[in-house]
Amino acid sequence: MGNYRIITDSTADLTPELIQELDVQVIPLCYMMGGRVYHNIPGGGEMTEQAFYAKLRAGTMSTTTQVNSEEFLHVFTPLLEGGEDVLYIAFSSGLSGTCQSAVLARNELKKRFPNRRLEVFDSRCASMGEGLLVWHAAKLRQQGKSLEEVLAWLKENVLRLCHWFTVDDLNHLKRGGRVSTATALVGTMLGIKPVLHVDDEGHLIPVSKVRGRRQSLDSLVKHMQETAIDPAGQMVFISHGDCLEDARYVEEQVRQRLGVQEVRVGYIGPVIGAHSGPGTVALFFLGKER
């Protein structure tokens, strides 16, 4: 398979089972809650996802912190010293400075290890969209593809990785500056649910508004019907903000309406969940375009 390591960060929201299956390394990012810093460790770690969302629902605020280049140096250096090359698939530069911090570390390490390969790839993805991109990269590696071949596939397909989200509580998007105070107030009163996607630059963009929760979930499936490439033959990821029943509804719809065979469902972790809030549901797949 080639002597290289695939690394991502915990915003990919990969489950512990997927991390083991794919043989990838995950860097835990951090979030703050109740005056304490927590590491976003897949599967819960210092705080389970259920406990995190329970606190959000009870009114406790959560914020996220920027990872610096020193943390990446700490992760990358031992691998390069041990003779491994590294492909790091980073959280969207349109949503965080994480990718830029990794680039700074890469630039420093290239001088120290001129004979090793360290690639930083900007996923321009979030949550299990980033995770699905990592899944494809890891599967190619398992098939014996070289780092160069995997990187070429990522560059060719990254803008086909579709993200469709809906949220249940507009106030979390308001705090993050995604919707105005007036929009959040009126939308909450009228039961309006926004549908959002991640654009080609990796930014989270509101696309439409629908009335009611069920309609918003159906809208995610509708967007997949319009753009998915070979839905029955591809892996689909669904992530949720502590609303498994709604995620399972979306899963059922994509299986019934699009013939999807392979689906993985997982939590939206605290780093993403701090901004999207409880009740978020997201659908990820490969399409003709984002």
Order of alpha helices (4+ residues) and beta strands (2+ residues): beta-alpha-beta-beta-beta-beta-alpha-beta-alpha-beta-alpha-beta-alpha-alpha-beta-alpha-alpha-beta-beta-alpha-beta-alpha-beta-alpha-beta
